[in-house]
Amino acid sequence: MKIGVFGGTFDPVHQGHLTAVEEVRAALALDQIIFVPAGQPWLKASRDIAPAEHRLAMVKLAIGANRHFTLSDVEITRQGPSYSIDTLEELQGQHGRHAALFLLLGAELLEELHMWHEPARLFDLATVVAISRPGFELCGLGDLAAIRPDASERIVRLAVTPVGISSTQVRDRLSRGESIRYLVPEAVEEYIYERGLYGVGRPAARDVHG
């Protein structure tokens, strides 16, 4: 079995996440993609993020219609910072050594990969897949030689259809009272307004059905 592992803060999950990994799933013939919301993302410790239970719930709502997408709370239930190496080891243990893991990363994350916890071991546990994102090239890919000499050659580079959406953009629009319709799945949009996440309430003039 070929399993993609797609981690992130998902604050909130948006359509760009979904379309990118679906293209990757098809391109690599992956049997399953596991979405792994971060519990305590140590590289984002300086920024307030939505509570883990809400980010987990939003991902569950977003992926429910795709039979190839599943959700893991492994990083949320684990104590301490969220390290990808620990996640890969735990998922490998859950699915057995016959499962081939593919770690799916946005191209922008590879620029900081050398700062991750035990980054060289990532290549022993999974095939690292670099996914293109608007504004980030797939050629430079950060200081990979500092991780291990063969790191660059071991990375699978995939260009997907550009979707100019980011979680930061979604949060910024919410903070200005602007619509996020079609930037996130409808169920996620409803969840954000119903729970008052990101300090917003439901827009007064919002047309739910039309």
C-alpha positions as CSV (number, residue, x, y, z in Angstrom):
1,M,0.0,0.0,0.0
2,K,1.2,3.5,-0.9
3,I,0.2,6.1,1.7
4,G,0.7,9.8,1.5
5,V,1.2,11.7,4.7
6,F,0.1,15.3,4.6
7,G,0.7,17.3,7.7
8,G,0.1,21.0,8.5
9,T,-1.4,23.4,10.8
10,F,-4.6,23.6,8.7
11,D,-5.6,26.9,10.3
12,P,-8.0,26.6,8.5
13,V,-7.9,23.9,5.8
14,H,-8.7,25.3,2.4
15,Q,-9.5,24.3,-1.2
16,G,-5.8,24.7,-2.2
17,H,-4.9,21.9,0.2
18,L,-7.5,19.6,-1.2
19,T,-6.9,20.1,-4.9
20,A,-3.1,19.8,-4.5
21,V,-3.0,16.6,-2.7
22,E,-5.7,15.0,-4.9
23,E,-3.5,15.8,-7.9
24,V,-0.5,14.2,-6.1
25,R,-2.6,11.2,-5.2
26,A,-3.5,10.6,-8.8
27,A,0.0,11.3,-10.1
28,L,1.7,8.9,-7.7
29,A,-1.1,6.3,-7.6
30,L,-1.4,6.6,-3.9
31,D,-3.9,4.4,-2.2
32,Q,-4.6,6.7,0.6
33,I,-3.7,10.2,1.9
34,I,-3.6,10.8,5.7
35,F,-4.2,14.4,6.8
36,V,-2.3,15.0,10.0
37,P,-3.2,18.3,11.8
38,A,-0.3,19.5,13.9
39,G,-0.8,19.6,17.7
40,Q,2.0,22.0,18.8
41,P,3.8,23.2,15.6
42,W,7.1,24.3,17.2
43,L,8.1,26.3,14.1
44,K,5.0,28.4,14.6
45,A,5.2,28.8,18.4
46,S,5.2,32.6,18.1
47,R,1.8,32.7,16.4
48,D,-1.6,32.0,18.0
49,I,-3.4,29.2,16.2
50,A,-7.0,27.9,16.5
51,P,-7.4,25.1,19.1
52,A,-6.4,21.7,17.9
53,E,-9.9,20.3,18.2
54,H,-11.4,22.9,15.8
55,R,-8.6,22.4,13.2
56,L,-9.2,18.6,13.5
57,A,-12.9,19.0,13.1
58,M,-12.5,21.3,10.0
59,V,-10.2,18.8,8.3
60,K,-12.7,16.0,9.0
61,L,-15.5,18.1,7.4
62,A,-13.3,19.0,4.4
63,I,-12.2,15.5,3.4
64,G,-15.3,13.5,4.2
65,A,-16.4,13.2,0.6
66,N,-13.2,11.7,-0.7
67,R,-12.8,8.0,0.1
68,H,-9.0,8.2,-0.4
69,F,-8.6,10.8,2.3
70,T,-8.4,9.9,5.9
71,L,-7.6,11.8,9.1
72,S,-5.2,11.1,11.9
73,D,-5.0,12.9,15.3
74,V,-1.6,11.4,16.1
75,E,0.1,14.8,16.5
76,I,-2.8,16.2,18.6
77,T,-3.0,13.4,21.1
78,R,0.8,13.2,21.4
79,Q,2.4,15.2,24.2
80,G,4.9,17.9,23.3
81,P,5.9,19.5,20.0
82,S,4.8,18.0,16.7
83,Y,7.8,16.4,14.9
84,S,7.3,14.8,11.5
85,I,9.8,12.1,12.3
86,D,7.8,10.9,15.2
87,T,4.6,10.9,13.1
88,L,6.1,8.9,10.4
89,E,7.4,6.3,12.9
90,E,4.0,6.0,14.5
91,L,2.1,5.8,11.2
92,Q,4.5,3.1,9.9
93,G,3.9,1.1,13.1
94,Q,0.1,1.4,12.6
95,H,0.1,0.4,8.9
96,G,3.0,-2.1,9.0
97,R,6.3,-2.3,7.2
98,H,4.6,-3.3,3.9
99,A,3.2,0.2,3.7
100,A,5.3,2.7,1.7
101,L,5.0,6.2,3.1
102,F,5.2,9.4,1.1
103,L,5.7,12.6,3.0
104,L,3.9,15.4,1.1
105,L,5.4,18.9,1.6
106,G,4.7,22.2,0.1
107,A,7.8,23.6,-1.7
108,E,8.0,26.5,0.8
109,L,8.6,24.0,3.6
110,L,11.7,22.6,2.0
111,E,13.4,25.9,2.5
112,E,13.3,25.3,6.3
113,L,13.7,21.5,6.2
114,H,17.2,21.6,7.5
115,M,15.8,23.1,10.7
116,W,13.5,20.2,11.3
117,H,14.0,17.6,14.0
118,E,16.3,14.8,12.6
119,P,15.6,15.8,9.0
120,A,18.0,13.2,7.5
121,R,15.9,10.3,9.0
122,L,12.8,11.5,7.1
123,F,14.4,10.1,3.9
124,D,14.8,6.7,5.5
125,L,11.2,6.5,6.6
126,A,9.4,8.0,3.6
127,T,9.7,9.3,0.0
128,V,9.7,13.1,0.3
129,V,7.5,14.7,-2.2
130,A,7.9,18.5,-2.9
131,I,4.6,20.0,-4.2
132,S,4.8,23.3,-6.1
133,R,3.1,26.4,-4.7
134,P,2.6,29.8,-6.3
135,G,5.6,31.9,-5.5
136,F,7.9,29.0,-4.7
137,E,10.2,27.2,-7.2
138,L,10.9,23.5,-7.2
139,C,14.5,23.9,-8.3
140,G,16.4,25.4,-5.4
141,L,14.5,23.7,-2.5
142,G,16.6,25.2,0.3
143,D,19.8,24.0,1.9
144,L,19.2,20.3,1.3
145,A,22.9,19.4,1.2
146,A,23.1,20.4,4.9
147,I,20.7,17.5,5.6
148,R,22.4,14.8,3.7
149,P,24.4,14.7,0.4
150,D,21.8,12.8,-1.6
151,A,18.8,14.7,-0.3
152,S,18.1,16.6,-3.5
153,E,18.2,13.5,-5.6
154,R,15.9,11.6,-3.3
155,I,13.1,14.2,-3.5
156,V,10.2,13.7,-5.9
157,R,9.2,17.0,-7.4
158,L,5.6,17.5,-8.5
159,A,4.1,20.6,-10.1
160,V,0.4,20.8,-9.5
161,T,-2.3,23.2,-10.8
162,P,-1.6,26.6,-9.1
163,V,-4.3,27.6,-6.6
164,G,-3.5,31.0,-5.0
165,I,-5.1,30.3,-1.6
166,S,-3.4,30.2,1.8
167,S,-4.6,29.9,5.3
168,T,-3.1,33.3,6.0
169,Q,-5.2,34.8,3.2
170,V,-8.4,33.2,4.6
171,R,-7.7,34.5,8.1
172,D,-7.0,38.0,6.8
173,R,-10.2,38.1,4.8
174,L,-12.1,37.0,7.9
175,S,-10.5,39.7,9.9
176,R,-11.7,42.3,7.4
177,G,-15.2,40.9,7.3
178,E,-14.8,39.7,3.7
179,S,-16.2,36.6,2.1
180,I,-14.3,33.3,2.2
181,R,-16.8,31.5,0.1
182,Y,-15.2,29.0,-2.3
183,L,-11.8,29.5,-0.6
184,V,-12.7,26.8,1.9
185,P,-15.3,23.9,1.7
186,E,-18.8,25.1,2.5
187,A,-18.9,22.9,5.6
188,V,-15.7,24.4,6.9
189,E,-17.0,27.9,6.2
190,E,-20.2,27.1,8.2
191,Y,-18.1,25.7,11.0
192,I,-16.0,28.8,11.3
193,Y,-19.0,31.1,11.5
194,E,-20.9,28.9,13.9
195,R,-18.0,28.6,16.3
196,G,-16.9,32.2,15.9
197,L,-13.4,31.1,15.0
198,Y,-10.7,33.8,14.2
199,G,-12.8,36.4,16.0
200,V,-15.6,36.6,13.5
201,G,-19.3,36.3,13.4
202,R,-21.5,35.3,10.5
203,P,-21.7,38.1,7.8
204,A,-25.1,39.8,8.0
205,A,-25.7,39.8,4.2
206,R,-24.5,36.3,3.5
207,D,-26.6,34.3,1.1
208,V,-26.3,30.7,2.2
209,H,-28.3,29.1,-0.6
210,G,-27.9,31.3,-3.6
